[in-house]
Amino acid sequence: MFDYSRVTSVQIFGLLKDLSGNPLPYALVVVMLVASVLIYLTGKALFGRADFASSGRASTGRTSRNPPEWWAGAARRRSPGSSSSPSCRISGWC
């Protein structure tokens, strides 16, 4: 239906099933490996040579930032124990 018998991997499998000293399946494997390497190298040459495989994690660390001024002012206004409600006394922040 889709003519899968003409796909190279199917041809290699079919030829390897009956090994009778025929070197053709091994030659097809070599041709496919060479074609794959050429396609890979062409893609690397055309689209960039950056080595992204070795950078699995982020290479930059986090930097500390100061909170905005309005946040710091709000934190100063809410000091521990400034209210008499039970939840304020338990948590310490109101």
NORNOR-V705442 format. One line per field, one symbol per residue. ss: DSSP state (A for helix, B for strand, O for the rest). A space follows every 50 residues. Layout:
BEGIN
ss->???
END
This chain:
BEGIN
ss->OOOAAAOAAAAAAAAAAOOOOOOAAAAAAAAAAAAAAAAAAAAAAAAOOO OOOOOOOOOOOOOOOOOOAAAAAAAAAOOOOOOOOAAAAAAOOO
END
